[in-house]
Amino acid sequence: MELESVIVGHTQIQKAISGPNRERVLRQTQDRFVDAANGDEVQAAKMMIAFAGALKALQSVETSPTVMSSPQHRFGAALQSKIAELAVENNKLNPLPPGLGLEVKFDQDDWLGWAGSFFTWAQKLFQGSFALPAVQPIQNIPNEFSMALLADWGTGLYGAPACAKSIGQSLFTILLHLGDVYYAGLASEENSRFLKYWPTINDARNYALNSNHEMYTGGHGYMQVLLKDNRFKNWQTSNYFALENDNFLLVCLDTAYQDHSLIPAELTWLNQVVQNAAGKKIVFFSHHQPFSIFDSDNAAGEHLLSLVAPLLAQKKIFAWYWGHEHRCILYDKHPNFSLYGRCLGHGGFPQFRKQNVGVPDPCPAKSTLIKLQGHGGPDALFLDGPNAYIKDQEKDYTPNGYMTLAFAGSKIHERVCEPDGTVLWENDLV
C-alpha cells in the first residue's frame, strides 16, 4: 500500500467512534488517554479536549469524504498523518473511485488500539521544532535562467504527479517548492508524497521552503529528510537563503518557523541582504501570503507585511511569489507598494470551488482566468475551472498547476501552466 494514496478525513474517524456504542467508545478512549498520560487524569483530560478540537477542525474543512482535506490545525493534521500510517501498517484501506486513492476504513476496536499510541507519539513529537541551521551564503546564479515554481504540491495525488512529469520534461535551471507536504510533513510523507514525485532534472538546482503543515510536526521531516535528499542537499542547507545574479536578488523566506512571520535573526539577515543588493531587482518567495483577495480577515498577512514595511515603503520589492492558499491568483501591480504579487498554491491540493467567494457560477467548462476586484488591494486574475484529476467531482474543485519564470536581463517572463504543461497565460515583468 502506498501512503501517498491514503485519504483520512473527519468522516472516516467519526464512523469509527460513532454508532450504538459511541458512549462506551468515548469512555474507553478516555481510559486510553489516561494510560498514555501515565495515570495523570488532568493530562488525559487535556488530550480529550485536544482530540475534540482536532475533530472539529477536520469537520470544518472536509468538502467530500473521498477528497483530501486538511485543517490549519496542528493536532488535527498530525492526527491525519498518524492514522494514515497506522492504516497502511494494518491494511485498513478501501479503494476509492479510480484516481482518488485509498480510503482509511477502521472500526471501534482499531480506534481504541490506536488512540493511546497516537497520544504517546504526539507528546514526543510536539516537544520542539528543528534546530535552526546557520544561514547559507548567497549563491550566484546565471544571468539568464529558467525556474519552475510549485506550491502546496506535496499530496502525491490529483494534478501533483502530472505537474512533476511535465516539469521533468523541460530543462529548468531551478526547481523551487514553496511549501506544504501533507498531512503534517512526517518523514514518511516527505518521502511518499514529495520526494517520490519530485522531478529529477540533471544539473538543476533544487530548493524547498518550510511551511505550516510541515511545522505541525516540528519541521523535522522537512529538515532531516527533504533537504537531505541528493537533489537538494548540494544546494540548500538552511531554511531561508538568497540567490543573486547581476540583475536580481531572489530572497527565499521561512514564514513558517514562526507561523506567518519571520524570526528575528531572519529579519536582520533580510534587511542586510536587501541593503547590499546594489540596485538589483528584489524578488521574494515565501510559503505564506502577504495579502489575499479572498481573506477578509488577513491579520496574519498584515503582520508579515508590517515586518517588511520599510522595504515596502521604499518600493524595494519588485515581485513576491507565495503559496498557502490553494489557488492561482495573479495580482495587478500593488497600488501602494508597486510590487507584483503571485499566489500559486494550486500545485496539488484540491481547492473547493464554493470556498472562492465572489467567483461566479456555473463552473467554466475549462480552465480560464477571470478578473476579480481587489476591494482596497490590487485587482487580480483568478484561475477558475474544473479539476480534471478529481473524477466525478471535477466541477467542485479548481484546477491544479504550476508557474514558470524565465529570467533574461532585467525581465521576468511568467507562465501559468496546466499540470500537463499547457500554457494558460504568460506575461512579462519589466
C-alpha positions in Angstrom: 0.0 0.0 0.0 1.3 3.5 -0.9 1.0 6.2 1.8 0.5 9.0 -0.7 -2.8 7.4 -1.8 -4.3 7.4 1.6 -7.3 9.8 2.4 -8.1 10.5 6.1 -10.9 12.8 7.0 -13.5 13.6 9.6 -16.0 11.2 8.1 -13.7 8.1 8.5 -12.8 9.0 12.1 -16.4 9.8 13.0 -17.6 6.5 11.7 -15.1 4.6 13.8 -16.1 6.2 17.1 -19.9 6.6 16.4 -22.7 4.1 16.3 -24.7 2.5 19.1 -21.6 2.0 21.3 -20.4 5.6 20.9 -20.5 6.5 24.6 -18.6 3.3 25.6 -16.0 4.0 22.9 -15.5 7.6 24.2 -15.2 6.4 27.8 -12.6 3.8 26.7 -10.8 6.4 24.6 -10.5 8.5 27.8 -9.1 5.4 29.5 -6.5 5.1 26.7 -5.6 8.7 27.2 -5.1 8.1 31.0 -2.8 5.2 30.1 -0.9 7.4 27.6 -0.6 10.1 30.3 0.8 7.6 32.9 -2.3 7.9 35.0 -2.3 11.7 35.0 -6.1 12.4 34.7 -5.6 16.2 34.1 -3.2 15.5 31.3 -5.7 12.9 29.9 -8.4 15.5 30.0 -6.2 17.9 28.0 -5.7 15.1 25.5 -9.5 14.6 25.2 -10.0 18.3 24.7 -7.3 18.4 22.0 -8.9 15.4 20.3 -12.3 17.1 20.3 -10.7 20.2 18.8 -9.0 18.2 16.1 -12.3 16.5 15.2 -14.0 19.9 14.9 -11.1 21.3 12.8 -11.3 18.3 10.5 -15.1 18.6 10.1 -14.8 22.3 9.3 -12.5 21.7 6.2 -13.9 18.5 4.8 -15.6 19.0 1.5 -16.0 15.4 0.4 -15.2 12.2 2.3 -13.3 10.9 -0.8 -11.2 14.0 -1.4 -8.2 15.2 0.6 -8.7 18.0 3.1 -6.5 19.1 6.0 -7.0 21.8 8.5 -4.7 24.6 9.6 -4.7 22.9 13.0 -1.6 21.2 14.3 -3.3 18.5 16.2 -5.8 17.7 13.5 -3.2 17.5 10.7 -0.9 15.3 12.9 -3.9 13.0 13.7 -4.5 12.5 10.0 -0.8 11.7 9.4 -0.6 9.1 12.2 -3.9 7.4 11.2 -2.7 7.2 7.6 0.5 5.5 8.7 -1.4 3.1 11.0 -4.0 2.3 8.3 -1.2 1.3 5.9 0.6 -0.8 8.6 -2.6 -2.6 9.4 -4.0 -2.8 5.9 -7.2 -0.9 6.9 -7.8 0.7 3.5 -10.5 0.5 0.8 -10.1 1.7 -2.8 -11.9 4.9 -3.8 -13.0 5.5 -7.4 -10.2 5.4 -9.9 -7.7 8.2 -9.5 -8.9 9.2 -6.0 -6.7 7.0 -3.9 -7.5 4.8 -0.8 -9.9 5.5 2.0 -9.0 4.7 5.6 -11.6 2.3 6.9 -11.2 1.2 10.6 -13.6 0.2 13.3 -14.1 1.0 17.0 -11.6 -1.8 18.1 -9.0 -0.4 15.7 -9.5 3.1 17.1 -9.2 2.0 20.7 -6.0 0.3 19.9 -4.7 3.4 18.0 -5.8 6.2 20.4 -3.3 5.8 23.1 -0.4 5.2 20.7 -1.3 8.4 18.9 -1.0 10.5 22.0 2.2 8.8 23.2 3.6 9.5 19.8 2.3 13.1 19.7 3.7 14.0 23.1 7.2 13.1 21.9 6.7 14.7 18.5 5.4 18.1 19.8 8.4 18.7 22.1 10.2 21.0 19.7 11.0 22.4 16.3 14.1 21.6 14.3 17.3 23.4 15.4 17.9 26.4 13.2 21.0 25.9 11.0 23.4 28.7 10.1 22.1 30.6 7.0 23.9 29.6 3.9 26.0 32.2 1.9 24.3 33.9 -1.0 24.6 31.7 -4.1 25.4 33.1 -7.6 23.1 32.1 -10.4 23.3 32.7 -14.2 22.0 36.0 -15.6 19.7 34.0 -17.9 17.9 31.0 -16.4 14.5 29.4 -16.1 12.7 28.4 -12.9 9.7 26.1 -12.2 7.6 27.0 -9.2 5.3 24.7 -7.3 3.4 25.3 -4.0 1.2 23.2 -1.8 2.2 20.4 -4.1 3.1 17.7 -1.6 0.0 15.5 -1.9 1.1 12.7 -4.3 -2.4 13.0 -5.7 -4.6 14.8 -8.2 -2.6 17.1 -10.5 0.7 16.8 -8.5 2.3 13.9 -10.3 1.3 15.3 -13.7 2.9 18.7 -12.8 6.1 16.9 -11.9 6.1 14.8 -15.1 5.7 17.8 -17.4 8.3 19.9 -15.5 10.7 17.0 -15.7 10.5 17.0 -19.4 12.0 20.5 -19.7 15.4 21.9 -18.9 14.9 24.2 -15.9 17.8 25.7 -14.1 16.0 26.0 -10.7 13.1 24.0 -9.2 11.5 25.6 -6.2 8.7 24.3 -3.9 7.0 27.0 -1.8 6.0 24.6 1.0 3.3 22.2 2.3 3.7 18.4 2.4 0.5 16.8 3.8 -0.8 16.0 6.1 1.8 17.1 8.6 5.2 16.7 7.0 6.2 13.4 8.6 9.4 11.8 7.3 7.2 9.1 5.7 5.1 11.8 4.0 8.2 13.7 2.8 9.3 10.5 1.1 6.0 9.3 -0.3 4.1 12.5 -1.1 7.0 14.7 -2.1 10.4 13.1 -2.9 8.8 10.1 -4.8 7.3 12.5 -7.3 9.7 15.5 -7.3 11.0 16.0 -10.8 14.6 15.0 -11.5 16.5 17.2 -14.0 20.2 16.7 -14.5 22.2 19.7 -13.2 19.1 21.5 -11.9 19.2 23.3 -8.6 16.5 22.1 -6.2 15.2 24.2 -3.3 12.2 23.9 -0.9 10.7 26.3 1.6 9.3 25.5 5.0 5.6 25.6 5.7 2.9 25.5 8.4 1.9 21.9 7.6 5.5 20.7 7.9 5.9 22.7 11.2 2.9 20.9 12.7 5.3 18.1 13.5 8.3 20.4 14.2 9.6 20.6 10.7 11.9 17.6 11.3 10.8 15.8 8.2 11.4 18.9 6.1 14.9 19.5 7.5 16.1 15.9 8.0 14.5 14.1 5.1 13.6 16.5 2.3 16.7 18.7 2.5 18.9 15.7 2.9 17.8 14.2 -0.4 20.6 14.2 -3.0 18.7 16.6 -5.3 18.5 19.2 -2.5 21.5 18.8 -0.2 24.1 20.2 -2.6 22.1 23.4 -3.0 20.2 24.1 0.2 21.4 23.8 3.8 19.3 26.4 5.6 15.6 27.2 5.8 16.0 30.7 4.4 18.5 31.8 1.8 19.2 34.1 -1.2 20.3 33.7 -4.8 21.7 36.5 -7.0 23.0 37.5 -10.4 23.8 40.8 -12.0 20.2 41.9 -12.2 18.2 40.1 -9.5 18.3 39.2 -5.8 16.0 36.3 -5.1 15.1 36.0 -1.4 13.6 32.8 -0.2 12.0 33.2 3.2 10.8 30.9 6.0 7.5 32.3 7.1 6.5 29.1 9.0 9.1 28.6 11.7 7.1 31.3 13.4 3.7 30.9 11.8 3.1 33.6 9.1 6.0 35.6 10.4 9.8 35.9 10.4 12.1 35.0 13.2 14.3 38.0 14.4 17.6 36.6 13.0 15.9 36.1 9.6 14.6 39.6 9.6 18.0 41.0 10.4 19.6 38.9 7.7 16.9 40.0 5.2 17.5 43.7 5.8 21.2 43.2 5.4 21.0 41.3 2.1 18.5 43.9 0.7 20.7 46.8 1.8 23.6 45.2 -0.1 21.5 44.5 -3.2 23.1 47.5 -5.1 20.1 48.4 -7.3 19.2 44.8 -8.2 15.5 43.9 -8.6 14.4 42.0 -5.5 12.0 39.1 -5.7 10.6 37.4 -2.6 9.5 33.8 -2.3 7.6 32.5 0.7 5.0 30.0 1.8 2.6 32.4 3.4 0.7 35.2 1.6 1.3 38.9 2.4 -2.2 39.8 1.3 -5.3 38.0 -0.2 -8.2 38.9 -2.3 -10.2 36.1 -0.6 -9.3 36.5 3.0 -11.5 39.1 4.7 -9.5 38.8 7.9 -5.9 39.0 6.8 -4.4 39.8 10.2 -1.6 37.3 9.7 -0.7 38.7 6.3 -0.8 42.2 7.7 1.7 41.1 10.4 4.0 39.7 7.8 3.7 43.0 5.8 4.5 45.0 8.9 7.8 43.2 9.3 8.9 44.3 5.9 7.2 47.7 6.0 10.4 49.8 5.5 11.2 47.8 2.3 7.6 48.2 1.1 7.7 51.9 1.8 10.9 52.3 -0.3 9.3 50.1 -3.0 12.3 47.8 -2.9 10.4 44.6 -3.6 9.8 44.0 -7.4 7.7 40.8 -7.1 6.5 38.3 -4.5 5.5 34.7 -5.1 3.8 32.6 -2.5 1.5 29.6 -1.8 -0.5 28.6 1.3 -3.9 29.4 -0.3 -4.7 26.6 -2.7 -5.4 28.9 -5.6 -3.7 30.6 -8.5 -4.1 34.3 -8.2 -2.2 36.9 -10.3 -2.4 40.3 -8.8 -2.1 43.6 -10.6 0.8 45.8 -9.5 0.1 46.8 -5.9 -1.1 50.5 -5.8 0.9 51.3 -2.7 3.9 49.0 -2.8 4.5 48.8 -6.6 5.1 45.1 -6.3 3.6 42.2 -8.3 2.0 39.5 -6.2 1.5 36.0 -7.3 -0.2 33.2 -5.4 0.4 29.7 -6.8 -0.8 27.3 -4.1 -2.7 25.2 -6.6 0.2 22.7 -7.1 -1.5 19.5 -5.9 -4.1 20.2 -3.2 -7.8 20.3 -4.1 -9.4 23.7 -3.6 -13.2 23.5 -3.1 -14.7 25.9 -5.7 -17.5 27.1 -3.4 -14.9 28.5 -1.0 -13.8 31.0 -3.6 -16.2 33.8 -2.5 -17.1 36.1 -5.4 -16.3 33.7 -8.1 -19.3 33.4 -10.5 -21.3 30.2 -11.2 -21.6 28.0 -13.1 -18.1 26.4 -13.3 -16.5 27.1 -16.6 -16.1 24.2 -19.0 -12.3 24.5 -19.0 -9.5 26.4 -17.1 -9.8 30.1 -17.5 -8.6 33.3 -15.8 -11.3 35.7 -14.6 -10.9 39.2 -13.3 -11.7 39.9 -9.6 -12.0 43.2 -7.8 -9.4 43.8 -5.1 -11.6 45.7 -2.6 -8.9 48.0 -1.3 -6.0 46.0 -2.6 -4.9 45.2 -6.1 -7.3 43.6 -8.6 -6.4 40.1 -9.7 -6.8 37.3 -12.2 -8.1 34.1 -10.7 -7.7 30.7 -12.2 -11.1 29.1 -12.3 -12.5 25.9 -13.9 -12.8 22.2 -13.2 -10.1 19.9 -11.8 -9.8 17.1 -14.3 -7.9 14.9 -11.8 -10.8 14.6 -9.3 -13.1 12.2 -11.1 -16.9 12.7 -10.9 -16.3 15.8 -8.8 -14.3 17.9 -11.4 -16.5 20.9 -11.2 -16.4 21.0 -7.4 -12.7 21.8 -7.3 -10.5 24.4 -9.1 -7.5 23.4 -11.3 -4.1 22.3 -10.2 -1.0 23.6 -12.0 2.3 25.5 -11.7 4.2 28.6 -12.8 7.5 29.0 -14.7 9.7 32.1 -14.7 12.4 32.9 -17.4 14.9 35.5 -16.3 16.7 37.4 -19.0 18.5 40.7 -18.3 16.2 42.7 -16.1 13.0 41.0 -17.3 11.0 38.0 -16.0 8.8 36.1 -18.4 6.0 34.4 -16.4 3.9 31.5 -17.5 0.9 29.8 -15.8 0.8 26.1 -16.8 -1.7 23.3 -16.5 -0.4 20.1 -15.0 0.3 18.7 -18.5 2.4 21.8 -19.3 -0.2 23.6 -21.4 0.4 27.3 -21.1 -2.7 29.2 -19.9 -1.3 32.7 -19.5 2.0 34.5 -20.0 3.3 37.9 -19.1 6.5 40.0 -19.0 7.5 41.8 -15.8 9.9 44.6 -16.6 
